[in-house]
Amino acid sequence: MDSDGAQTTIGFVGGTGPLGRGLAVRLARAGHRVLLGSRDEGKAAAAVEKLGERAAGTDLVGVTNERACADADVAFVTIPYTGQRQALPALAGPLGGKVVVCCVNAIEVDDRGPKVVRVPAGSAAEECQDLLARSRVAAAFHTVPARLLLDVGNQADCDTFVFADDEPARKAAFELATDIPGMRAIDAGPLRLSVGAEAATAVLLAVNLRYGTRAHLRVEDLER
Amino acid sequence: MDSDGAQTTIGFVGGTGPLGRGLAVRLARAGHRVLLGSRDEGKAAAAVEKLGERAAGTDLVGVTNERACADADVAFVTIPYTGQRQALPALAGPLGGKVVVCCVNAIEVDDRGPKVVRVPAGSAAEECQDLLARSRVAAAFHTVPARLLLDVGNQADCDTFVFADDEPARKAAFELATDIPGMRAIDAGPLRLSVGAEAATAVLLAVNLRYGTRAHLRVEDLER
């Protein structure tokens, strides 16, 4: 439900990874209709299956990416960065005019560990907006730990920055984040700053590999 | 004092801003000899003067950048990013072979607020290493709030990521961070990841401007 209690249909592009599944199950449990998409419908169904009891009683189904985009009111992009340029152009039609929440981090891992990928557009989120020129793109959920989302017996106590140039997109991403119990959304300004959250995720990954932990970022001393 | 209780002479390049003054006074209070440098020696003296009672009983003096580098065991670079390419080449000689802790964020502010500057070398820290090819560069203290450092009556309860390719540089930056009461240093891997902390600082700045706060980043659920 959004802040008005209305149900939103949320489509996930590439929702089979931990972050996609985690956000999908939390938003389904919040009362939304969720279409978890994959290039391969069987893989999408398996990802939903894997959620098991956590998705009980929710309206969460595995579909193709195309179907997820066609039926969605709002779409989430949760594919690895390396897949974005290939996956999105074909979905630009069904996503036209819709809010798209880009959760993609422009990072990759090489033999020295995680690294930040230099994106010509500036950030994965700006590239997403370029590829989906007729959509309203926000960026969020970069540093959110999937394990907190998937642990549905507990609150997902964490922060997410929300970036957008488009106000309806910012509002939609902010409200959906707030639908997840424990999560705090922080309005962090224009889409171009998404690079900060994306690059910080590479740092977090490196820290977690070094320390053998699953730490995450919090913003301290924030009061409105 | 470092972990062995030894006094280090720390020179600040461009130490007159809030972060430079904050780190300088905290490290001086930890027992180190601190040379707070500026292009203009009078400006350096005024910055020390401004610290007033907070620097009482410490060995903290205002000097030129050249003098700060020549006499330092370890140097801190705390200039705005826009000044780095101009300031550092002339200091490469006196800084040769020494540990240099780069605290520079590759960010700037335009009419839309803070933004991340794309650095050809990858990050301000990597550019610093390129400009000071014979020095051992670490990067740290990017997201540390100057106000916590300058409030010497209280602990500076905050986290800093430490990045380095050079092990002695990493160790020196880590230990100096730990000399500041309340500060936690986090080993975050190679210098190339400094871009993550630098870019995250632009996000924090934007959040603080929007919310009228002075929030900072903490790493949660980190245990060795």
Chai-1 contact restraints between the chains, C-beta under 6 A:
chainA,res_idxA,chainB,res_idxB,connection_type,confidence,min_distance_angstrom,max_distance_angstrom,comment,restraint_id
A,R112,B,P190,contact,1.0,0.0,6.0,A-B,restraint_1
A,G113,B,G189,contact,1.0,0.0,6.0,A-B,restraint_2
A,V116,B,V195,contact,1.0,0.0,6.0,A-B,restraint_3
A,I186,B,V207,contact,1.0,0.0,6.0,A-B,restraint_4
A,D187,B,R210,contact,1.0,0.0,6.0,A-B,restraint_5
A,A188,B,V203,contact,1.0,0.0,6.0,A-B,restraint_6
A,A188,B,A206,contact,1.0,0.0,6.0,A-B,restraint_7
A,A188,B,V207,contact,1.0,0.0,6.0,A-B,restraint_8
A,G189,B,G113,contact,1.0,0.0,6.0,A-B,restraint_9
A,G189,B,A206,contact,1.0,0.0,6.0,A-B,restraint_10
A,P190,B,R112,contact,1.0,0.0,6.0,A-B,restraint_11
A,L193,B,V203,contact,1.0,0.0,6.0,A-B,restraint_12
A,L193,B,A206,contact,1.0,0.0,6.0,A-B,restraint_13
A,V195,B,V116,contact,1.0,0.0,6.0,A-B,restraint_14
A,V195,B,A199,contact,1.0,0.0,6.0,A-B,restraint_15
A,G196,B,A199,contact,1.0,0.0,6.0,A-B,restraint_16
A,G196,B,A200,contact,1.0,0.0,6.0,A-B,restraint_17
A,G196,B,A202,contact,1.0,0.0,6.0,A-B,restraint_18
A,G196,B,V203,contact,1.0,0.0,6.0,A-B,restraint_19
A,A199,B,V195,contact,1.0,0.0,6.0,A-B,restraint_20
A,A199,B,G196,contact,1.0,0.0,6.0,A-B,restraint_21
A,A199,B,A199,contact,1.0,0.0,6.0,A-B,restraint_22
A,A200,B,G196,contact,1.0,0.0,6.0,A-B,restraint_23
A,A200,B,A200,contact,1.0,0.0,6.0,A-B,restraint_24
A,A202,B,G196,contact,1.0,0.0,6.0,A-B,restraint_25
A,V203,B,A188,contact,1.0,0.0,6.0,A-B,restraint_26
A,V203,B,L193,contact,1.0,0.0,6.0,A-B,restraint_27
A,V203,B,G196,contact,1.0,0.0,6.0,A-B,restraint_28
A,A206,B,A188,contact,1.0,0.0,6.0,A-B,restraint_29
A,A206,B,G189,contact,1.0,0.0,6.0,A-B,restraint_30
A,A206,B,L193,contact,1.0,0.0,6.0,A-B,restraint_31
A,V207,B,I186,contact,1.0,0.0,6.0,A-B,restraint_32
A,V207,B,A188,contact,1.0,0.0,6.0,A-B,restraint_33
A,R210,B,D187,contact,1.0,0.0,6.0,A-B,restraint_34
A,Y211,B,R224,contact,1.0,0.0,6.0,A-B,restraint_35
A,T213,B,L222,contact,1.0,0.0,6.0,A-B,restraint_36
A,T213,B,E223,contact,1.0,0.0,6.0,A-B,restraint_37
A,A215,B,V219,contact,1.0,0.0,6.0,A-B,restraint_38
A,A215,B,D221,contact,1.0,0.0,6.0,A-B,restraint_39
A,A215,B,L222,contact,1.0,0.0,6.0,A-B,restraint_40
A,H216,B,E220,contact,1.0,0.0,6.0,A-B,restraint_41
A,L217,B,L217,contact,1.0,0.0,6.0,A-B,restraint_42
A,R218,B,R218,contact,1.0,0.0,6.0,A-B,restraint_43
A,R218,B,E220,contact,1.0,0.0,6.0,A-B,restraint_44
A,V219,B,A215,contact,1.0,0.0,6.0,A-B,restraint_45
A,E220,B,H216,contact,1.0,0.0,6.0,A-B,restraint_46
A,E220,B,R218,contact,1.0,0.0,6.0,A-B,restraint_47
A,D221,B,A215,contact,1.0,0.0,6.0,A-B,restraint_48
A,L222,B,T213,contact,1.0,0.0,6.0,A-B,restraint_49
A,L222,B,A215,contact,1.0,0.0,6.0,A-B,restraint_50
A,E223,B,T213,contact,1.0,0.0,6.0,A-B,restraint_51
A,R224,B,Y211,contact,1.0,0.0,6.0,A-B,restraint_52
